[in-house]
Amino acid sequence: AQKIHSSGRTLLGIINDILDFSKIEAGRLEIEQVPFSLNEVLDNLATIMSANAAGKKLELIVSPPSAQIGQMRGDALRLSQVLINLTSNAIKFTEAGFVEVKVRVVDQDASRVSLRFVVRDSGMGINAAVQRQLFSPFAQADASTTRRFGGTGLGLAICRRLVNLMGGDIELTSAPGKGSTFWFTLCFDRLETHQDALCELAHLNILIADDNPITQEALAATAASLGWRYQLTDSGQETLRQVLSQKTLQGPHGVVLLDWKMPGLDGLAVASAIRNTLPKSCWPLLFIITAHDRDAVLAAPGGQQVDAVLNKPLGPAALYQAVAQAYTTRLEGTAAAEPLPQSQQRLAGLRVLVVDDSDINRDVAERILADEGAQVHLVDNGREAVDWLMAHSDAVDIVLMDVQMPVMDGYEATRIIRQQPALSRLPVVALTAGAFNDQQDAALAAGMSGFIPKPFDVDEAIARIRALTYSAYGGTRYALAECVPRAEPVIDLPDLDETRGLSIFKDPIIYKQYLRKFAQQYSGVESNLTGIDPTSASIMMHKMKGVAGNLGLNSVAAAAVAVEGLLHTGQDVTDALVRLRIALDTALKAVAAYAPLEPPEPVTQTIPCGLDQINGLLACILEALDADTPERVTPLLGKLSVLLPADRLIPLQSAVAHYDFRGAEAVTRTLAEELGITL
């Protein structure tokens, strides 16, 4: 049966050669111009040719361009036909050594790329007399070649004609006993493609270990074609030293590609040594790459100590898929699988990424979402959001994205996110303080899922988040609950909507902190606007409107909207800035009355509830310092600043600012003694 199958394949190949050559001679074979991926062409070539090379003592190597090419326009089928024919010939006439298919960039610009395709081998070689007739129809090196290897002799003639039709020509250098090199150069139109899913793993660090320089170069080019940073070693001992000494190569963000057969320590021995030396959390992703039988590697000692065994030749898409699968498996295996909390929080267990360049807006969003049970991640521009999502595509359920940010705005970030298959259904909601139709149109065109206006209406924002996460996953994932009661207002200032502010911040002490922060950031807003371009000024007003609205400074928010609208349409803003200054001055006076920098009266023993609160805060500060978590101290100091005169806190604030945490403990105890508090 095997002989019949082999004979049938040979006969079919001969018939196809004759038919193709007849079409070319008759001028009836057309070259297509369709989009294709070079990586896919090379991966298919590697898969097909590896079967041809099996059983021979040779190494088949496929080396892509080290640059990221992206999609091109051309005839992938005919290009593949040429490469398969040349590679098949190289394997056929090479008993031992290597066969390499290499692609390199000759020239490129934004619209076109010129690529050189090289197929070389260490086989028997061809003498000069035969080379002159080698591309003629029905030519073979000699009659014995036909008897030994079969074929029509049409293959190279067809290859040359196909390459000619695609705009190039095949050249050859060879000598008996020194192997052969065939090459041709073709130009292709480049297609406008956005950053693709390969960038999801662009943060990885790759170590390539192979003692064969040709294979090492090919693997380096493959890693570079995927946008990965890489290092090279040629021995097991050096590989082990690099992994144990470099933190960037440890953990799931480190990837080690190990040749199985290396002198000294082989790949499996290196993998076992790494796992036996490092704690489990520091294990890199370990891959054995082999030209031998995969099952033989798995059955060898240490064969189960690696994440995967990959066969040579290794194409770009195959390597990416293997690394992505191992990376995902590792993260899923180490992620804490905690059940959703049984609570009355409306967003319990929801994972949210908040993207906003205003620290106040980020803090406001975090407080709202965290109070409702969400797990919140914060970044401050679109570029950081894209990078974070590429690295954590399964770690978030919804993105709240400001639209106007430096570095990369929300529109561009969303367009990049939408191009990633793993993120295509991820809800991305525009956080916008603007009500202009063109802003909303731009958000929808970029692929955003909806809008949450700033300043936030807590109930409306939560309702929109729940609706989007429900529809995105096809069912309710999170516990339904009633609204959390809002704090009641305790004062009445016409220029400060305390009800609005406390609905977001809940805690009056925290609310006052952010009011004071607003006063510090925006008191000189007119001078900040002087001399900057209208776009930057519009962005500043956009931020100011959102922040002021969240804090309940409604007059300031309205005045900022007016300035932004005039800037947006290119009109004069002089009068609007005067109105903004008046609204801001009035609001700052209200802030000073409601949240003074120093309390109007010092804390005394006659306020037991005040002392109780101070006692609790000082105890929490001591606990944080003792647990070496000083980042918890700053918000506690903010709460103390409302209850104690500023001069009483200066020594403690100074010790914390200078990282003198033991001194801060002593100052805290001294302060407690002065207040008559026992800690």
C-alpha positions in Angstrom: 0.0 0.0 0.0 2.8 2.4 0.9 4.5 1.7 -2.5 1.2 2.3 -4.4 0.7 5.6 -2.4 4.3 6.7 -3.2 4.0 5.8 -6.8 0.7 7.6 -7.1 2.2 10.8 -5.6 5.1 10.6 -8.0 2.9 10.2 -11.0 0.6 13.0 -9.8 3.7 15.3 -9.4 4.8 14.5 -12.9 1.4 15.2 -14.4 1.1 18.5 -12.5 4.6 19.6 -13.6 3.6 19.0 -17.3 0.3 20.8 -16.9 1.9 23.8 -15.2 4.6 24.1 -17.8 2.1 23.8 -20.6 0.0 26.6 -19.1 3.1 28.8 -18.8 4.2 28.1 -22.4 0.7 28.9 -23.6 0.6 32.2 -21.6 -2.5 31.0 -19.7 -1.0 31.0 -16.2 -1.8 34.2 -14.4 -0.1 35.5 -11.2 -2.7 36.5 -8.6 -2.4 39.6 -6.4 -4.1 38.8 -3.1 -3.3 39.5 0.5 -1.1 36.9 2.2 1.1 36.3 5.2 4.7 35.4 4.7 4.8 33.7 8.1 2.0 31.4 7.0 3.9 30.5 3.8 7.0 29.7 5.8 5.1 27.7 8.4 3.4 25.6 5.7 6.7 25.1 4.0 8.3 23.9 7.2 5.4 21.5 7.8 5.5 20.0 4.3 9.2 19.7 4.0 9.8 18.2 7.5 8.2 15.0 6.3 10.6 14.9 3.3 13.6 15.4 5.6 12.6 12.7 8.1 15.0 9.8 8.2 17.9 11.8 6.9 20.8 13.0 8.9 20.3 16.6 8.0 18.8 19.6 9.7 16.1 21.5 7.9 16.1 25.2 8.9 13.5 27.9 8.0 14.6 31.5 8.8 12.1 34.4 8.3 13.1 38.0 7.9 14.1 39.5 11.3 11.9 42.5 10.6 8.1 42.4 11.1 6.7 42.5 7.6 3.0 42.1 8.1 0.5 41.4 5.3 1.6 41.6 1.7 -0.1 41.4 -1.7 1.0 38.7 -4.2 0.6 35.1 -5.3 1.3 33.0 -2.2 0.4 29.8 -4.0 3.0 30.3 -6.7 5.6 31.6 -4.2 5.0 28.4 -2.1 5.3 26.3 -5.2 8.7 27.7 -6.0 10.0 27.4 -2.4 8.6 23.8 -2.1 10.3 22.7 -5.3 13.7 24.3 -4.5 13.6 22.9 -0.9 12.4 19.5 -2.0 15.3 19.3 -4.5 17.8 20.4 -1.8 16.6 17.7 0.6 16.6 15.1 -2.2 20.2 15.8 -3.1 21.5 16.2 0.5 22.1 13.0 2.6 23.6 14.8 5.6 24.3 18.3 6.9 21.7 21.0 6.4 19.1 22.5 4.1 18.3 26.2 4.9 15.4 28.4 3.6 16.2 32.0 4.4 14.3 35.2 3.7 15.8 38.6 4.1 14.7 42.1 3.5 16.6 43.8 0.7 14.8 47.1 0.7 11.5 48.4 2.1 9.4 51.5 2.6 5.9 52.1 3.8 4.2 50.7 0.7 6.6 48.0 -0.7 9.1 45.5 0.4 11.8 43.7 -1.5 12.6 40.2 -0.2 15.4 37.8 -1.1 14.6 34.1 -0.8 17.6 31.8 -0.4 17.5 28.0 -0.5 20.9 26.5 0.3 22.2 23.0 1.2 25.3 21.1 2.0 24.6 18.4 -0.6 26.4 17.0 -3.6 26.6 20.2 -5.6 26.4 20.8 -9.3 29.3 21.3 -11.8 29.4 24.4 -14.0 28.6 22.6 -17.3 25.4 21.3 -15.9 24.4 24.6 -14.3 24.2 26.2 -17.7 21.4 23.9 -18.8 19.8 23.2 -15.4 16.8 25.5 -16.0 16.0 24.1 -19.4 12.8 21.9 -19.7 13.4 18.2 -18.9 17.0 18.8 -17.8 18.6 16.8 -15.0 22.2 16.8 -13.8 22.7 13.5 -15.6 20.8 10.3 -16.5 21.7 8.6 -13.2 20.0 11.4 -11.3 16.8 10.7 -13.1 17.1 7.0 -12.4 18.0 7.5 -8.7 15.7 10.4 -7.7 13.0 10.4 -10.4 11.1 13.5 -11.6 10.5 15.1 -15.0 13.3 17.7 -14.9 10.6 20.3 -15.3 10.7 21.6 -11.7 13.4 24.1 -12.0 12.2 25.3 -15.4 8.8 25.9 -13.9 10.3 27.7 -10.9 12.3 30.1 -13.1 9.2 30.9 -15.3 7.1 31.5 -12.2 9.7 33.7 -10.6 10.0 35.6 -13.9 6.2 36.1 -14.0 6.4 37.5 -10.4 9.0 40.0 -11.5 12.3 38.3 -10.5 14.8 35.7 -11.6 16.4 32.7 -10.0 20.2 32.6 -9.7 22.5 29.7 -8.6 25.9 29.2 -7.1 27.2 25.6 -6.7 30.3 23.4 -6.8 30.6 19.6 -6.7 30.8 18.4 -3.1 30.2 21.9 -1.7 26.4 22.2 -1.9 24.2 24.6 -3.8 22.5 27.9 -3.2 19.5 29.1 -5.2 18.1 32.6 -4.7 15.7 35.0 -6.1 14.4 38.5 -5.2 10.8 39.6 -5.4 9.0 42.9 -4.6 5.6 42.9 -2.9 3.1 45.6 -2.0 2.6 46.0 1.7 -0.9 46.2 3.1 -1.8 48.7 5.7 -2.2 46.5 8.8 -2.6 47.6 12.3 -0.6 46.1 15.2 -1.7 42.5 15.3 -2.2 39.8 18.0 1.5 39.0 18.0 2.0 42.1 20.2 0.1 40.4 23.1 3.4 38.7 24.0 5.8 41.5 23.0 6.9 41.9 26.6 8.5 38.5 26.7 12.3 38.0 27.0 13.7 35.1 25.0 16.9 33.1 25.5 17.9 30.9 22.5 20.3 28.0 23.2 21.7 26.2 20.2 25.2 25.1 19.3 24.5 25.2 15.6 25.2 28.8 14.4 22.8 28.5 11.4 19.9 27.2 13.5 20.7 29.8 16.1 20.5 32.6 13.5 17.2 31.2 12.2 15.6 31.1 15.7 16.9 34.6 16.4 15.3 35.8 13.1 12.1 34.1 14.1 12.0 35.7 17.5 12.7 39.1 16.0 10.0 38.6 13.4 7.6 38.3 16.3 8.8 41.5 17.9 10.5 39.6 20.8 13.7 40.6 22.6 16.2 37.8 22.5 19.6 36.7 23.7 21.8 33.9 22.3 23.9 31.1 23.9 25.6 28.1 22.4 26.0 25.8 25.4 23.9 24.3 28.2 26.2 25.7 30.9 26.0 29.3 29.7 22.2 29.0 29.3 21.9 27.8 32.9 24.1 30.7 34.2 22.1 33.3 32.2 18.7 32.1 33.5 19.9 31.9 37.2 21.5 35.4 37.0 18.9 37.4 35.1 15.6 38.2 36.7 14.1 39.1 33.3 14.4 35.5 32.2 12.6 34.1 35.3 8.9 33.6 35.7 6.4 33.3 32.8 7.7 36.4 31.1 11.0 34.6 30.4 11.1 32.0 27.6 14.0 29.6 27.1 14.3 27.7 23.7 16.6 24.8 24.3 18.2 22.6 21.6 17.9 19.0 22.8 21.3 17.8 21.6 24.0 20.2 22.8 27.6 19.3 24.0 28.0 19.1 27.8 24.6 19.8 29.3 21.9 19.0 26.8 18.5 20.8 26.7 16.7 18.5 29.0 19.5 18.6 31.6 19.4 22.4 31.6 15.6 22.4 32.0 15.8 20.0 35.0 18.5 22.1 36.6 16.5 25.3 36.2 13.4 23.8 37.8 15.4 22.2 40.6 17.2 25.4 41.4 14.6 28.1 41.1 11.4 28.3 43.1 8.3 27.4 41.1 7.1 31.0 40.8 10.4 31.8 39.0 10.4 29.0 36.5 10.6 30.4 32.9 8.7 28.9 30.0 10.9 26.0 28.9 10.8 24.5 25.3 12.9 21.8 23.8 13.4 22.2 20.0 14.5 19.1 18.2 15.0 17.6 14.7 14.4 14.2 16.3 11.2 12.4 17.2 9.2 14.4 19.7 8.1 11.2 21.5 11.7 10.3 22.1 12.3 13.6 23.9 9.2 13.2 26.1 10.3 9.6 27.0 13.9 10.7 27.9 14.9 11.6 31.5 13.6 15.1 32.2 11.2 15.0 29.2 8.3 16.0 31.4 10.2 19.0 32.9 9.4 21.3 29.9 6.4 23.2 28.8 6.5 21.8 25.3 8.6 19.9 22.8 8.8 21.6 19.3 10.0 20.1 16.1 12.4 21.7 13.7 12.1 23.4 11.4 10.2 25.9 13.5 8.2 28.6 11.7 7.1 31.9 13.3 3.4 31.1 13.6 4.1 27.7 15.2 6.5 29.2 17.7 4.1 32.0 18.6 1.2 29.6 19.1 3.3 27.3 21.3 4.6 30.1 23.5 1.1 31.7 23.8 -0.5 28.5 24.8 2.2 27.8 27.5 2.0 31.3 28.7 -1.8 31.2 29.1 -1.6 27.8 30.8 1.0 29.0 33.3 -1.0 32.1 34.2 -4.2 30.1 34.6 -2.4 27.6 36.8 -1.0 30.2 39.1 -4.0 32.6 39.3 -5.9 32.5 42.5 -9.3 31.1 41.9 -11.3 32.9 44.5 -15.1 32.6 44.6 -17.1 35.8 44.1 -17.9 37.4 47.5 -21.3 37.0 48.9 -22.2 40.7 49.4 -24.6 43.4 48.5 -22.0 45.1 46.2 -23.3 45.7 42.7 -20.0 45.0 40.9 -18.7 42.2 43.2 -15.8 40.4 41.5 -15.9 42.5 38.3 -12.4 43.3 37.0 -12.1 46.8 35.6 -9.2 48.7 34.0 -9.5 52.5 34.4 -7.6 54.6 31.9 -7.4 58.4 32.7 -4.5 60.8 32.9 -6.1 62.8 35.8 -5.0 61.3 39.1 -8.2 62.7 40.8 -10.4 61.1 38.2 -8.6 57.8 38.5 -9.0 57.9 42.3 -12.6 58.8 42.0 -13.3 55.9 39.6 -11.3 53.5 41.8 -13.3 54.6 44.9 -16.7 54.2 43.2 -15.8 50.8 41.7 -14.0 49.4 44.7 -16.8 50.4 47.0 -19.1 48.3 44.8 -16.8 45.3 45.0 -14.8 45.6 41.8 -11.2 44.8 41.4 -9.6 47.9 39.8 -6.5 48.4 37.8 -5.3 51.9 37.0 -3.2 53.3 34.1 -2.8 56.9 33.0 -2.8 56.9 29.2 -3.8 54.8 26.2 -0.3 53.5 25.5 -0.1 52.0 29.0 -3.6 50.6 28.6 -2.7 48.8 25.4 0.5 47.4 26.9 -1.3 46.3 30.1 -4.0 44.5 28.1 -1.5 42.8 25.8 0.1 41.4 28.9 -3.1 40.6 30.8 -5.7 39.9 28.1 -7.7 37.6 30.4 -7.4 39.7 33.5 -10.1 42.3 32.9 -13.8 42.3 32.2 -14.3 45.9 31.1 -12.2 49.0 30.3 -13.3 52.5 31.2 -11.3 54.7 28.8 -10.9 58.5 28.9 -10.8 59.8 25.3 -8.5 62.8 25.7 -5.0 61.8 27.1 -1.4 62.5 26.3 0.9 59.9 24.8 -2.0 58.0 23.2 -5.6 59.0 23.3 -8.6 56.7 24.0 -9.6 56.5 20.4 -6.3 55.2 19.1 -5.9 52.8 22.1 -9.4 51.4 21.4 -8.6 50.9 17.7 -5.5 48.9 18.7 -7.4 46.9 21.3 -10.1 46.0 18.7 -7.5 44.5 16.4 -6.6 41.9 18.9 -8.6 38.7 18.6 -8.4 38.0 22.3 -9.8 41.5 23.1 -12.3 41.9 20.3 -15.3 41.4 22.6 -13.9 43.2 25.6 -16.3 46.1 26.5 -14.4 49.5 26.2 -16.5 52.4 27.6 -15.6 56.0 26.8 -15.3 58.2 29.9 -16.0 61.6 28.5 -16.7 65.0 29.9 -17.6 66.3 26.5 -21.1 66.3 25.0 -20.0 67.0 21.4 -21.5 64.7 18.7 -18.2 64.4 16.9 -16.5 63.1 20.0 -19.2 60.5 20.4 -19.0 59.6 16.7 -15.2 59.3 17.0 -15.6 57.0 20.0 -18.0 54.7 18.2 -15.9 54.7 15.1 -12.9 53.6 17.1 -14.9 50.6 18.4 -16.0 51.8 21.9 -19.0 50.1 23.4 -20.7 53.1 25.0 -20.3 56.2 27.1 -20.2 57.1 30.8 -20.3 60.8 31.2 -18.1 62.8 33.6 -18.8 63.9 36.2 -20.0 60.4 37.3 -23.5 59.6 38.3 -22.8 56.6 40.4 -26.0 54.7 39.9 -26.1 55.4 36.1 -22.4 54.5 35.7 -22.9 51.2 37.6 -26.0 50.4 35.6 -24.1 50.9 32.3 -21.2 48.8 33.4 -23.5 46.0 34.5 -25.4 46.1 31.2 -22.3 45.9 29.1 -20.7 43.1 31.1 -23.9 41.2 31.0 -24.3 41.5 27.3 -20.6 40.8 26.6 -20.6 37.4 28.4 -24.1 36.3 27.6 -25.4 36.1 31.2 -25.3 37.8 34.5 -21.9 37.1 36.2 -22.2 39.3 39.2 -24.4 39.5 42.2 -27.4 41.8 42.0 -27.9 44.2 44.9 -29.6 47.3 46.1 -27.9 50.7 46.0 -25.5 51.5 48.8 -27.1 54.3 50.9 -25.6 57.7 50.3 -24.2 59.8 53.1 -26.4 62.7 54.1 -25.1 66.2 53.6 -24.2 68.1 56.7 -23.7 71.6 55.4 -25.2 73.9 52.8 -22.8 75.8 50.6 -24.4 77.0 47.3 -21.1 76.6 45.3 -20.3 73.1 46.7 -22.7 70.2 46.1 -21.8 68.1 49.1 -24.6 65.5 48.3 -23.0 65.0 44.9 -19.4 64.7 46.4 -20.4 62.3 49.2 -22.3 60.1 46.8 -19.0 59.3 45.2 -16.4 59.5 48.0 -18.7 58.3 50.8 -16.1 59.3 53.5 -16.2 63.0 54.4 -12.5 63.0 55.3 -11.5 61.6 51.9 -13.8 64.0 50.2 -12.2 66.9 51.9 -8.7 65.6 50.9 -9.7 65.7 47.2 -11.3 69.1 47.5 -8.0 70.5 48.9 -6.1 68.7 46.1 -8.4 70.3 43.5 -7.7 73.7 45.0 -3.9 73.2 44.7 -4.1 71.9 41.1 -6.5 74.4 39.5 -6.1 77.7 41.4 -3.8 79.1 38.7 -5.6 77.6 35.7 -5.5 80.8 33.6 -1.7 81.0 33.7 -1.6 77.4 32.8 -3.7 78.2 29.7 -1.4 81.0 28.6 0.6 80.3 25.5 -0.6 76.7 24.8 -2.3 75.6 21.7 -6.1 75.3 21.5 -6.1 71.5 21.5 -4.0 71.3 24.7 -6.2 73.9 26.3 -9.4 72.0 25.3 -7.9 68.9 26.9 -7.2 70.8 30.1 -10.8 72.1 30.3 -12.1 68.7 29.5 -10.2 67.3 32.6 -11.2 70.2 34.8 -14.9 69.8 33.9 -14.8 66.1 34.9 -12.9 66.6 38.1 -15.0 69.5 39.3 -18.2 67.7 38.5 -17.2 64.7 40.5 -16.3 66.9 43.5 -19.7 68.7 43.3 -18.2 72.0 42.1 -21.0 72.4 39.6 -20.4 76.1 38.6 -16.8 75.4 37.8 -17.7 72.4 35.8 -20.3 74.4 33.8 -17.8 77.2 33.2 -15.1 74.7 32.0 -17.6 73.2 29.6 -18.3 76.6 28.1 -14.6 77.3 27.6 -14.0 73.8 26.0 -16.9 74.4 23.6 -15.5 77.7 22.4 -12.1 76.2 22.0 -13.6 73.2 20.1 -15.2 75.6 17.5 -12.3 78.0 17.3 -14.0 81.0 18.9 -12.7 83.6 21.3 -12.6 82.5 24.9 -11.8 85.7 26.7 -15.2 86.3 28.3 -15.6 82.6 29.1 -12.3 82.6 30.9 -13.5 85.5 33.0 -16.6 83.6 34.0 -14.5 80.6 34.8 -12.2 82.7 37.1 -15.3 84.0 38.9 -16.8 80.5 39.3 -13.4 79.1 40.4 -12.8 81.9 43.0 -16.2 81.3 44.5 -15.7 77.5 44.6 -12.3 77.8 46.2 -13.7 80.0 49.0 -16.4 77.3 49.6 -13.7 74.6 49.6 -11.6 76.7 52.1 -14.7 77.0 54.4 -15.7 73.3 54.1 -12.2 71.7 54.0 -9.7 74.1 55.6 -6.1 73.2 55.6 -6.2 73.3 59.4 -9.1 72.4 61.6 -10.7 75.5 63.2 -10.2 74.0 66.7 -7.5 71.7 68.1 -8.5 68.3 69.3 -9.0 68.2 73.1 -9.9 65.6 75.6 -13.5 66.9 75.6 -14.1 65.3 72.2 -14.1 61.6 73.0 -15.3 60.5 69.5 -12.4 62.5 68.0 -9.9 60.9 70.3 -11.3 57.5 69.5 -10.9 58.2 65.8 -7.3 59.5 66.3 -6.5 56.5 68.4 -7.7 54.1 65.6 -5.7 56.0 63.0 -2.5 56.0 65.0 -2.9 52.3 65.7 -3.3 51.6 62.0 -0.2 53.7 61.2 1.9 51.7 63.7 0.5 48.5 62.2 1.4 49.5 58.7 4.9 50.6 59.7 5.5 47.4 61.6 4.3 45.3 58.6 6.6 47.2 56.3 3.7 48.5 54.2 4.5 52.2 54.4 2.3 52.9 51.3 -0.7 52.5 53.7 0.5 55.4 55.9 -0.1 58.3 53.5 -4.0 58.0 53.3 -4.0 57.6 57.1 -2.0 60.8 57.5 -4.6 62.5 55.3 -7.4 61.5 57.6 -5.3 62.7 60.7 -4.8 66.1 59.0 -8.4 66.8 59.4 -8.4 66.0 63.1 -5.1 67.4 64.3 -3.3 70.8 63.8 -0.8 70.7 60.9 2.2 71.4 63.2 1.5 68.2 65.2 1.9 66.0 62.2 5.1 67.6 60.7 7.6 65.3 62.5 5.6 62.2 61.5 5.2 63.4 57.9 8.9 64.2 57.6 10.0 60.8 58.9 7.7 59.0 56.4 8.8 61.2 53.5 12.5 60.4 54.3 11.7 56.6 54.5 12.7 56.7 58.2 10.0 54.2 59.2 11.6 53.2 62.6 11.7 56.9 63.4 8.1 57.3 62.3 7.1 54.6 64.8 8.8 56.5 67.6 7.2 59.7 66.5 3.7 58.0 66.4 4.1 56.7 70.0 5.3 60.1 71.2 2.3 61.8 69.6 -0.1 59.3 71.2 1.5 60.0 74.6 1.1 63.7 74.2 -2.6 63.2 73.4 -3.1 60.9 76.4 -3.7 57.9 74.1 -2.6 54.4 75.0 -1.6 52.3 72.0 
